[in-house]
Amino acid sequence: LTVLRLCVNSGDLLQTAVFYFRRLNAKNWCPDERAEEILKTLVSKALNSPFVIAIGNGTASRETQVFIASLIQRGVIAAKFCVVSECGASVYSTTELAAEELSGIDINLRSAVSLARRIIDPISEYVKIAPKHLGVGLYQHSVNEKRLDEMLDIVVRECVSNVGVDVNVASLQVLQRVSGLNKKTAANIIKYRQDNAGIKSREELKKINGIGPKCFEHCAGFLYVYNGKRLNAPAKKKIKLSKEFNPLDATPVHPESYQIAKQILEYAGADLTHIGQNNLYQMLAVIEERIRERGPEWLSVWELLSNPFVRKNAPVLLTNVLEMKSLKVGDILEGVVRNHANFGIFIDIGVGFNALAHSSTLLSVVPEVKISFC
């Protein structure tokens, strides 16, 4: 089993280690004697930062989950773990891109890095893999490869436009698909954040070579700058303000509309420190009619502030494993969709194999269409 430690803010590789699982019989595996000490050492170096262990869903995944969970339950390590899809990881590890990004790193370690980075920023990792190797759905190998690549590009651009990207984590492959950017300016962003220990604000983007006024106008609203943890749900405490960081930099509001955003927050009885908190959305809802009276520009900014922009689909972090025998009728479970077919979807609910939700049990979802005329 490959074990490594990444920087949660950038995905950079900090340390690696390897231990092995040996097969006891046809169904059971056991970690070697070094495993516990290796994990204790890695976790101890995280200091006060949260430590999340990514476990691939391939060979011996269940045994690894049980082992990690036992360490957590016994208090040997203070960590949580997350099961990550291994689809495409081995293919990525042999590509020229992987060799360029992780030069001098063993191929098996490259696969492990890819899995760990999928917790931090999934889209930045999956976009590096050809669609035919993702193993999702049926018949992807029967579809024209060029058409698949074109659709991947379209979907990634749509995702970037809808949810934005973390400018300090996003890969070159994602950044170059942001409106206003190309491969060269995306590469300049990555070089700048490496040379300057990250980007502290959207305003700092103007210092990057190739990002002039027009480019900044196009890309700024899609590039988010976070000041803290991104794996968690909405903040429980107010954001601490600093000279460098503006909480609006972590929202879809464009810098040219910041003044309006501040006024809207004042109307709601809030300020910049409330951004990211659940109660902000309730405070904003109260002033909807007042905002509509101010015209379409104010309404547009209000809508951006009113939509929860903190990461919704955070990874499912675990401290224990679920046993099939412990389940009973009526239990409500949280899971991750691993694959889909015409007859239903396969969901990983953490019991060692995927559950099938038959199509006859699924709700028919009608997409909501919102149209506004200005």
MISEDREN-374158 format. One record per residue (C-alpha): residue number from 1; residue in three letters; x, y, z. Coordinates in nm, 4 decimals. Layout:
N
{rec NUM ALA {X Y Z}}
...
This chain:
374
{rec 1 LEU {0.0000 0.0000 0.0000}}
{rec 2 THR {0.1410 0.3376 -0.1018}}
{rec 3 VAL {0.1105 0.6059 0.1648}}
{rec 4 LEU {0.1862 0.9708 0.1017}}
{rec 5 ARG {0.1305 1.3139 0.2476}}
{rec 6 LEU {0.0083 1.6072 0.0381}}
{rec 7 CYS {-0.0249 1.9755 0.1103}}
{rec 8 VAL {-0.4013 2.0328 0.1416}}
{rec 9 ASN {-0.3740 2.3859 0.0017}}
{rec 10 SER {-0.1867 2.2981 -0.3184}}
{rec 11 GLY {-0.1859 1.9202 -0.3620}}
{rec 12 ASP {0.1954 1.9186 -0.3667}}
{rec 13 LEU {0.3631 1.5920 -0.2669}}
{rec 14 LEU {0.5409 1.6250 0.0699}}
{rec 15 GLN {0.6340 1.2706 0.1746}}
{rec 16 THR {0.5924 0.9088 0.0656}}
{rec 17 ALA {0.6079 0.5665 0.2294}}
{rec 18 VAL {0.5084 0.2115 0.1375}}
{rec 19 PHE {0.3855 -0.0859 0.3392}}
{rec 20 TYR {0.2248 -0.4095 0.2260}}
{rec 21 PHE {-0.0853 -0.6166 0.2853}}
{rec 22 ARG {-0.0280 -0.9920 0.2773}}
{rec 23 ARG {-0.3011 -1.2356 0.1833}}
{rec 24 LEU {-0.4039 -1.4654 0.4690}}
{rec 25 ASN {-0.6519 -1.6624 0.2593}}
{rec 26 ALA {-0.8791 -1.6176 -0.0406}}
{rec 27 LYS {-1.0817 -1.3440 0.1308}}
{rec 28 ASN {-0.8643 -1.1878 0.4013}}
{rec 29 TRP {-0.5613 -0.9578 0.3962}}
{rec 30 CYS {-0.3369 -0.8363 0.6778}}
{rec 31 PRO {-0.1034 -0.5292 0.6920}}
{rec 32 ASP {0.2649 -0.5810 0.7707}}
{rec 33 GLU {0.4157 -0.4803 1.1060}}
{rec 34 ARG {0.5440 -0.1422 0.9788}}
{rec 35 ALA {0.2032 -0.0113 0.8757}}
{rec 36 GLU {0.0901 0.1302 1.2100}}
{rec 37 GLU {0.4174 0.3136 1.2759}}
{rec 38 ILE {0.4288 0.4607 0.9237}}
{rec 39 LEU {0.0784 0.6046 0.9570}}
{rec 40 LYS {0.1471 0.7401 1.3074}}
{rec 41 THR {0.4536 0.9230 1.1745}}
{rec 42 LEU {0.2676 1.0755 0.8795}}
{rec 43 VAL {-0.0285 1.1891 1.0888}}
{rec 44 SER {0.1966 1.3389 1.3570}}
{rec 45 LYS {0.3577 1.5658 1.0971}}
{rec 46 ALA {0.0203 1.7191 1.0140}}
{rec 47 LEU {0.0430 1.9050 1.3482}}
{rec 48 ASN {-0.2946 2.0719 1.4124}}
{rec 49 SER {-0.4217 2.0424 1.0547}}
{rec 50 PRO {-0.6993 1.7927 0.9729}}
{rec 51 PHE {-0.5607 1.4678 0.8285}}
{rec 52 VAL {-0.7660 1.2827 0.5681}}
{rec 53 ILE {-0.6623 0.9438 0.4294}}
{rec 54 ALA {-0.7680 0.8614 0.0714}}
{rec 55 ILE {-0.8321 0.4899 0.0162}}
{rec 56 GLY {-0.8797 0.3588 -0.3364}}
{rec 57 ASN {-1.1846 0.1415 -0.4022}}
{rec 58 GLY {-0.9820 -0.1328 -0.5751}}
{rec 59 THR {-0.7983 -0.4408 -0.4460}}
{rec 60 ALA {-0.8062 -0.4862 -0.0655}}
{rec 61 SER {-0.9958 -0.1594 -0.0233}}
{rec 62 ARG {-1.2302 -0.3042 0.2389}}
{rec 63 GLU {-0.9423 -0.4527 0.4389}}
{rec 64 THR {-0.7600 -0.1191 0.4300}}
{rec 65 GLN {-1.0712 0.0637 0.5510}}
{rec 66 VAL {-1.1109 -0.1800 0.8416}}
{rec 67 PHE {-0.7431 -0.1393 0.9353}}
{rec 68 ILE {-0.7524 0.2423 0.9225}}
{rec 69 ALA {-1.0814 0.2507 1.1144}}
{rec 70 SER {-0.9321 0.0302 1.3877}}
{rec 71 LEU {-0.6392 0.2721 1.4290}}
{rec 72 ILE {-0.8799 0.5653 1.4571}}
{rec 73 GLN {-1.1088 0.3871 1.7046}}
{rec 74 ARG {-0.8108 0.2855 1.9234}}
{rec 75 GLY {-0.6825 0.6431 1.9245}}
{rec 76 VAL {-0.3578 0.5524 1.7481}}
{rec 77 ILE {-0.4117 0.8221 1.4851}}
{rec 78 ALA {-0.6342 1.1296 1.4769}}
{rec 79 ALA {-0.7661 1.1190 1.1223}}
{rec 80 LYS {-1.0608 1.0502 0.8957}}
{rec 81 PHE {-1.0670 0.8498 0.5746}}
{rec 82 CYS {-1.2458 0.8717 0.2425}}
{rec 83 VAL {-1.2998 0.6064 -0.0249}}
{rec 84 VAL {-1.1979 0.7337 -0.3690}}
{rec 85 SER {-1.2696 0.5875 -0.7120}}
{rec 86 GLU {-0.9555 0.4451 -0.8739}}
{rec 87 CYS {-1.0919 0.4770 -1.2278}}
{rec 88 GLY {-0.8255 0.6055 -1.4644}}
{rec 89 ALA {-0.5553 0.6429 -1.1966}}
{rec 90 SER {-0.3290 0.3733 -1.3399}}
{rec 91 VAL {-0.3771 0.5107 -1.6922}}
{rec 92 TYR {-0.2868 0.8626 -1.5763}}
{rec 93 SER {0.0289 0.7369 -1.4017}}
{rec 94 THR {0.1793 0.6217 -1.7330}}
{rec 95 THR {0.1062 0.9391 -1.9306}}
{rec 96 GLU {0.3531 1.2085 -2.0325}}
{rec 97 LEU {0.1544 1.4558 -1.8240}}
{rec 98 ALA {0.2063 1.2473 -1.5084}}
{rec 99 ALA {0.5774 1.2157 -1.5838}}
{rec 100 GLU {0.5985 1.5929 -1.6266}}
{rec 101 GLU {0.4005 1.6748 -1.3113}}
{rec 102 LEU {0.5661 1.4097 -1.0948}}
{rec 103 SER {0.9074 1.3663 -1.2533}}
{rec 104 GLY {1.1306 1.1204 -1.0717}}
{rec 105 ILE {0.8342 0.9661 -0.8889}}
{rec 106 ASP {0.7598 0.5941 -0.9240}}
{rec 107 ILE {0.4539 0.5085 -1.1361}}
{rec 108 ASN {0.2711 0.3479 -0.8401}}
{rec 109 LEU {0.3264 0.6623 -0.6348}}
{rec 110 ARG {0.1844 0.8735 -0.9181}}
{rec 111 SER {-0.1407 0.6755 -0.8997}}
{rec 112 ALA {-0.1575 0.7347 -0.5245}}
{rec 113 VAL {-0.0999 1.1087 -0.5700}}
{rec 114 SER {-0.3854 1.1195 -0.8208}}
{rec 115 LEU {-0.6208 0.9489 -0.5726}}
{rec 116 ALA {-0.5275 1.1850 -0.2894}}
{rec 117 ARG {-0.5690 1.4929 -0.5078}}
{rec 118 ARG {-0.9196 1.3789 -0.6030}}
{rec 119 ILE {-1.0296 1.4649 -0.2489}}
{rec 120 ILE {-0.8858 1.8164 -0.2719}}
{rec 121 ASP {-1.0029 1.9067 -0.6233}}
{rec 122 PRO {-1.1715 1.6222 -0.8180}}
{rec 123 ILE {-1.2327 1.8050 -1.1458}}
{rec 124 SER {-0.8653 1.9033 -1.1765}}
{rec 125 GLU {-0.7674 1.5359 -1.1629}}
{rec 126 TYR {-1.0427 1.3749 -1.3696}}
{rec 127 VAL {-0.9903 1.6203 -1.6545}}
{rec 128 LYS {-0.6388 1.4750 -1.6996}}
{rec 129 ILE {-0.7845 1.1367 -1.7941}}
{rec 130 ALA {-0.9328 1.0503 -2.1328}}
{rec 131 PRO {-1.3125 0.9985 -2.0958}}
{rec 132 LYS {-1.2943 0.6424 -2.2279}}
{rec 133 HIS {-1.0826 0.5441 -1.9257}}
{rec 134 LEU {-1.3183 0.6843 -1.6618}}
{rec 135 GLY {-1.5316 0.3707 -1.6617}}
{rec 136 VAL {-1.8619 0.5454 -1.5949}}
{rec 137 GLY {-2.1782 0.4300 -1.7681}}
{rec 138 LEU {-2.2152 0.1941 -2.0612}}
{rec 139 TYR {-2.0765 0.1927 -2.4147}}
{rec 140 GLN {-1.8198 0.4712 -2.3691}}
{rec 141 HIS {-1.5727 0.2646 -2.5727}}
{rec 142 SER {-1.8221 0.2542 -2.8606}}
{rec 143 VAL {-1.8498 0.6328 -2.8857}}
{rec 144 ASN {-1.6285 0.8316 -3.1207}}
{rec 145 GLU {-1.3150 0.9221 -2.9208}}
{rec 146 LYS {-1.2849 1.2703 -3.0700}}
{rec 147 ARG {-1.6489 1.3415 -2.9866}}
{rec 148 LEU {-1.5924 1.2239 -2.6293}}
{rec 149 ASP {-1.2983 1.4635 -2.5897}}
{rec 150 GLU {-1.5031 1.7507 -2.7328}}
{rec 151 MET {-1.7871 1.6834 -2.4895}}
{rec 152 LEU {-1.5412 1.6648 -2.1988}}
{rec 153 ASP {-1.4133 2.0099 -2.2909}}
{rec 154 ILE {-1.7689 2.1475 -2.3108}}
{rec 155 VAL {-1.8705 1.9945 -1.9769}}
{rec 156 VAL {-1.5581 2.1197 -1.7965}}
{rec 157 ARG {-1.6141 2.4721 -1.9292}}
{rec 158 GLU {-1.9770 2.4572 -1.8119}}
{rec 159 CYS {-1.8671 2.3351 -1.4680}}
{rec 160 VAL {-1.6102 2.6125 -1.4387}}
{rec 161 SER {-1.8709 2.8709 -1.5381}}
{rec 162 ASN {-2.1231 2.7381 -1.2845}}
{rec 163 VAL {-1.9072 2.6665 -0.9796}}
{rec 164 GLY {-1.5745 2.8396 -1.0464}}
{rec 165 VAL {-1.2323 2.7014 -0.9526}}
{rec 166 ASP {-0.9944 2.7368 -0.6609}}
{rec 167 VAL {-0.7121 2.9395 -0.8150}}
{rec 168 ASN {-0.4580 2.7964 -0.5688}}
{rec 169 VAL {-0.5385 2.4317 -0.6398}}
{rec 170 ALA {-0.6793 2.4061 -0.9941}}
{rec 171 SER {-0.4649 2.2217 -1.2467}}
{rec 172 LEU {-0.3406 2.3626 -1.5757}}
{rec 173 GLN {-0.6008 2.1529 -1.7588}}
{rec 174 VAL {-0.8852 2.3243 -1.5689}}
{rec 175 LEU {-0.7434 2.6770 -1.5552}}
{rec 176 GLN {-0.6957 2.6946 -1.9321}}
{rec 177 ARG {-1.0700 2.6341 -1.9721}}
{rec 178 VAL {-1.1636 2.9363 -1.7604}}
{rec 179 SER {-1.3138 3.2240 -1.9591}}
{rec 180 GLY {-1.0416 3.4670 -2.0656}}
{rec 181 LEU {-0.7516 3.2281 -1.9981}}
{rec 182 ASN {-0.5488 3.0060 -2.2269}}
{rec 183 LYS {-0.2728 2.7513 -2.1745}}
{rec 184 LYS {-0.0031 3.0188 -2.1437}}
{rec 185 THR {-0.1828 3.2403 -1.8910}}
{rec 186 ALA {-0.2904 2.9303 -1.6954}}
{rec 187 ALA {0.0735 2.8203 -1.6766}}
{rec 188 ASN {0.1697 3.1698 -1.5580}}
{rec 189 ILE {-0.0867 3.1464 -1.2759}}
{rec 190 ILE {0.0581 2.8148 -1.1600}}
{rec 191 LYS {0.4148 2.9488 -1.1716}}
{rec 192 TYR {0.3146 3.2619 -0.9791}}
{rec 193 ARG {0.1388 3.0688 -0.7016}}
{rec 194 GLN {0.4405 2.8369 -0.6682}}
{rec 195 ASP {0.6875 3.1263 -0.6505}}
{rec 196 ASN {0.4767 3.3312 -0.4071}}
{rec 197 ALA {0.3359 3.0650 -0.1734}}
{rec 198 GLY {-0.0080 3.0977 -0.3278}}
{rec 199 ILE {-0.2410 3.3737 -0.4432}}
{rec 200 LYS {-0.3897 3.5739 -0.1559}}
{rec 201 SER {-0.6580 3.7735 -0.3395}}
{rec 202 ARG {-0.8232 3.8282 -0.6759}}
{rec 203 GLU {-0.6551 4.1681 -0.6940}}
{rec 204 GLU {-0.3206 3.9879 -0.6930}}
{rec 205 LEU {-0.4128 3.8229 -1.0248}}
{rec 206 LYS {-0.3320 4.1542 -1.1951}}
{rec 207 LYS {0.0349 4.1027 -1.1074}}
{rec 208 ILE {0.0537 3.7845 -1.3146}}
{rec 209 ASN {0.2116 3.8086 -1.6579}}
{rec 210 GLY {-0.0505 3.7942 -1.9339}}
{rec 211 ILE {-0.3479 3.8949 -1.7177}}
{rec 212 GLY {-0.4292 4.2477 -1.8285}}
{rec 213 PRO {-0.7471 4.4489 -1.7612}}
{rec 214 LYS {-0.9535 4.2681 -2.0265}}
{rec 215 CYS {-0.8354 3.9220 -1.9232}}
{rec 216 PHE {-0.9011 4.0042 -1.5568}}
{rec 217 GLU {-1.2507 4.1233 -1.6441}}
{rec 218 HIS {-1.3288 3.7880 -1.8094}}
{rec 219 CYS {-1.1692 3.5472 -1.5609}}
{rec 220 ALA {-1.1868 3.7084 -1.2149}}
{rec 221 GLY {-1.5419 3.5984 -1.1335}}
{rec 222 PHE {-1.4568 3.2323 -1.1973}}
{rec 223 LEU {-1.1323 3.2211 -0.9963}}
{rec 224 TYR {-1.1996 3.1781 -0.6249}}
{rec 225 VAL {-0.9492 3.2540 -0.3502}}
{rec 226 TYR {-1.0150 3.0742 -0.0226}}
{rec 227 ASN {-0.8722 3.1592 0.3166}}
{rec 228 GLY {-0.8962 2.8380 0.5158}}
{rec 229 LYS {-1.0408 2.4866 0.4977}}
{rec 230 ARG {-1.2255 2.3754 0.1882}}
{rec 231 LEU {-1.3179 2.0200 0.2841}}
{rec 232 ASN {-1.5700 2.1318 0.5429}}
{rec 233 ALA {-1.9303 2.2492 0.5233}}
{rec 234 PRO {-2.0305 2.6157 0.5666}}
{rec 235 ALA {-1.8326 2.7947 0.8351}}
{rec 236 LYS {-1.9588 2.7944 1.1940}}
{rec 237 LYS {-1.7503 3.0956 1.2895}}
{rec 238 LYS {-1.7248 3.4322 1.1223}}
{rec 239 ILE {-1.4401 3.4814 0.8758}}
{rec 240 LYS {-1.1427 3.6738 1.0067}}
{rec 241 LEU {-1.0688 3.9724 0.7875}}
{rec 242 SER {-0.7149 4.0629 0.6833}}
{rec 243 LYS {-0.5507 4.3251 0.4653}}
{rec 244 GLU {-0.4845 4.0681 0.1922}}
{rec 245 PHE {-0.8002 3.8563 0.1909}}
{rec 246 ASN {-1.1465 3.9782 0.0939}}
{rec 247 PRO {-1.4198 3.7176 0.1682}}
{rec 248 LEU {-1.5947 3.8198 -0.1546}}
{rec 249 ASP {-1.2968 3.6644 -0.3371}}
{rec 250 ALA {-1.4443 3.3274 -0.2367}}
{rec 251 THR {-1.7800 3.4011 -0.4012}}
{rec 252 PRO {-1.9076 3.4196 -0.7620}}
{rec 253 VAL {-1.9461 3.7977 -0.7297}}
{rec 254 HIS {-1.7177 3.9787 -0.9755}}
{rec 255 PRO {-1.4777 4.2377 -0.8237}}
{rec 256 GLU {-1.6447 4.5181 -1.0193}}
{rec 257 SER {-1.9645 4.4468 -0.8203}}
{rec 258 TYR {-1.8039 4.4300 -0.4756}}
{rec 259 GLN {-1.9375 4.7710 -0.3735}}
{rec 260 ILE {-2.2945 4.6662 -0.4500}}
{rec 261 ALA {-2.2377 4.3385 -0.2642}}
{rec 262 LYS {-2.1227 4.5256 0.0469}}
{rec 263 GLN {-2.4310 4.7477 0.0360}}
{rec 264 ILE {-2.6576 4.4434 0.0014}}
{rec 265 LEU {-2.4919 4.2859 0.3053}}
{rec 266 GLU {-2.5514 4.6086 0.4992}}
{rec 267 TYR {-2.9203 4.6032 0.4006}}
{rec 268 ALA {-2.9383 4.2489 0.5411}}
{rec 269 GLY {-2.7727 4.3514 0.8673}}
{rec 270 ALA {-2.4613 4.1543 0.7788}}
{rec 271 ASP {-2.1043 4.2257 0.6769}}
{rec 272 LEU {-1.8134 4.0504 0.5043}}
{rec 273 THR {-1.7464 3.8291 0.8069}}
{rec 274 HIS {-2.0856 3.6577 0.7572}}
{rec 275 ILE {-1.9902 3.5200 0.4148}}
{rec 276 GLY {-1.9933 3.1401 0.4152}}
{rec 277 GLN {-2.2302 3.1105 0.7114}}
{rec 278 ASN {-2.5686 2.9407 0.6776}}
{rec 279 ASN {-2.7588 3.2216 0.8489}}
{rec 280 LEU {-2.6472 3.4673 0.5802}}
{rec 281 TYR {-2.8882 3.3113 0.3286}}
{rec 282 GLN {-3.1800 3.3593 0.5664}}
{rec 283 MET {-3.0793 3.7215 0.6267}}
{rec 284 LEU {-3.0618 3.7866 0.2519}}
{rec 285 ALA {-3.3997 3.6236 0.1845}}
{rec 286 VAL {-3.5712 3.8806 0.4077}}
{rec 287 ILE {-3.4624 4.1730 0.1871}}
{rec 288 GLU {-3.5528 4.0230 -0.1530}}
{rec 289 GLU {-3.8330 4.2698 -0.2309}}
{rec 290 ARG {-3.6162 4.5648 -0.1318}}
{rec 291 ILE {-3.3402 4.4441 -0.3648}}
{rec 292 ARG {-3.5801 4.3968 -0.6579}}
{rec 293 GLU {-3.6715 4.7626 -0.6311}}
{rec 294 ARG {-3.3069 4.8562 -0.6936}}
{rec 295 GLY {-3.3002 4.7041 -1.0416}}
{rec 296 PRO {-3.1486 4.4086 -1.2325}}
{rec 297 GLU {-2.7820 4.4689 -1.1408}}
{rec 298 TRP {-2.8539 4.4627 -0.7689}}
{rec 299 LEU {-3.0816 4.1605 -0.8124}}
{rec 300 SER {-2.8085 3.9727 -1.0006}}
{rec 301 VAL {-2.5520 4.0331 -0.7235}}
{rec 302 TRP {-2.8111 3.9443 -0.4570}}
{rec 303 GLU {-2.8780 3.6112 -0.6328}}
{rec 304 LEU {-2.5054 3.5326 -0.6408}}
{rec 305 LEU {-2.4771 3.6020 -0.2687}}
{rec 306 SER {-2.7965 3.4080 -0.1934}}
{rec 307 ASN {-2.6834 3.0864 -0.3606}}
{rec 308 PRO {-2.4680 2.8727 -0.1263}}
{rec 309 PHE {-2.1250 2.8906 -0.2873}}
{rec 310 VAL {-1.9410 2.6905 -0.0233}}
{rec 311 ARG {-1.8569 2.3506 -0.1643}}
{rec 312 LYS {-2.1751 2.1404 -0.1478}}
{rec 313 ASN {-2.0485 1.7978 -0.2430}}
{rec 314 ALA {-1.7710 1.7684 0.0125}}
{rec 315 PRO {-1.6192 1.4180 0.0300}}
{rec 316 VAL {-1.7749 1.1743 0.2754}}
{rec 317 LEU {-1.5215 1.1554 0.5597}}
{rec 318 LEU {-1.5385 0.8457 0.7811}}
{rec 319 THR {-1.3933 0.7237 1.1088}}
{rec 320 ASN {-1.5456 0.3744 1.1052}}
{rec 321 VAL {-1.6690 0.1118 0.8602}}
{rec 322 LEU {-2.0293 0.0067 0.8096}}
{rec 323 GLU {-2.1202 -0.3623 0.8282}}
{rec 324 MET {-2.3959 -0.5133 0.6148}}
{rec 325 LYS {-2.5249 -0.7086 0.9159}}
{rec 326 SER {-2.5770 -0.3851 1.1108}}
{rec 327 LEU {-2.8250 -0.2486 0.8543}}
{rec 328 LYS {-3.1988 -0.2761 0.9051}}
{rec 329 VAL {-3.5065 -0.1870 0.7025}}
{rec 330 GLY {-3.5791 0.1839 0.7201}}
{rec 331 ASP {-3.2180 0.2960 0.7659}}
{rec 332 ILE {-3.1283 0.6095 0.5710}}
{rec 333 LEU {-2.7772 0.5926 0.4256}}
{rec 334 GLU {-2.5483 0.8380 0.2535}}
{rec 335 GLY {-2.3510 0.7097 -0.0426}}
{rec 336 VAL {-2.1553 0.7928 -0.3544}}
{rec 337 VAL {-2.2777 0.7069 -0.7045}}
{rec 338 ARG {-2.0094 0.4895 -0.8638}}
{rec 339 ASN {-2.1757 0.3925 -1.1907}}
{rec 340 HIS {-2.5038 0.4081 -1.3742}}
{rec 341 ALA {-2.6898 0.2000 -1.6307}}
{rec 342 ASN {-3.0279 0.2004 -1.8013}}
{rec 343 PHE {-3.1782 -0.0108 -1.5231}}
{rec 344 GLY {-3.0475 0.1916 -1.2267}}
{rec 345 ILE {-2.7492 0.3353 -1.0437}}
{rec 346 PHE {-2.4814 0.1677 -0.8344}}
{rec 347 ILE {-2.4080 0.3409 -0.5030}}
{rec 348 ASP {-2.1169 0.2860 -0.2655}}
{rec 349 ILE {-2.2754 0.2914 0.0819}}
{rec 350 GLY {-1.9621 0.1723 0.2615}}
{rec 351 VAL {-2.0417 -0.1954 0.3221}}
{rec 352 GLY {-1.7803 -0.3438 0.0895}}
{rec 353 PHE {-1.9866 -0.3669 -0.2289}}
{rec 354 ASN {-2.2114 -0.1321 -0.4234}}
{rec 355 ALA {-2.5860 -0.1168 -0.3704}}
{rec 356 LEU {-2.8235 -0.0997 -0.6676}}
{rec 357 ALA {-3.0979 0.1606 -0.6760}}
{rec 358 HIS {-3.3306 0.0269 -0.9462}}
{rec 359 SER {-3.4648 0.2804 -1.1945}}
{rec 360 SER {-3.8213 0.2007 -1.0825}}
{rec 361 THR {-3.7407 0.3407 -0.7361}}
{rec 362 LEU {-3.5843 0.6651 -0.8570}}
{rec 363 LEU {-3.7716 0.9927 -0.8694}}
{rec 364 SER {-3.8181 1.1598 -1.2048}}
{rec 365 VAL {-3.6340 1.4886 -1.1742}}
{rec 366 VAL {-3.7624 1.7723 -1.3882}}
{rec 367 PRO {-3.4950 2.0415 -1.4235}}
{rec 368 GLU {-3.5990 2.3824 -1.2959}}
{rec 369 VAL {-3.5528 2.6551 -1.5533}}
{rec 370 LYS {-3.5122 3.0136 -1.4365}}
{rec 371 ILE {-3.5360 3.2937 -1.6900}}
{rec 372 SER {-3.4847 3.6601 -1.6150}}
{rec 373 PHE {-3.5130 3.9489 -1.8591}}
{rec 374 CYS {-3.3081 4.2636 -1.8030}}
